[in-house]
């Protein structure tokens, strides 16, 4: 069976292991691009955008860890 192109916010929350309200907040902030579809304006996230978001999160985390390690090293060296 083909993989779905678009995911519901519930699907996204399940993938990221976060609550629906956290998922909605990420979408509303613009961190995770999404579209509204249908008469009721239900949110959908393209699977490729979710993968990009996850990849970016790994990069942000690695940069944050590197910066923190650098700060700790400076404090120890003082």
Helices and strands as residue ranges (DSSP letters): E 6-8, H 9-16, H 20-29, E 35-37, E 42-46, H 47-77
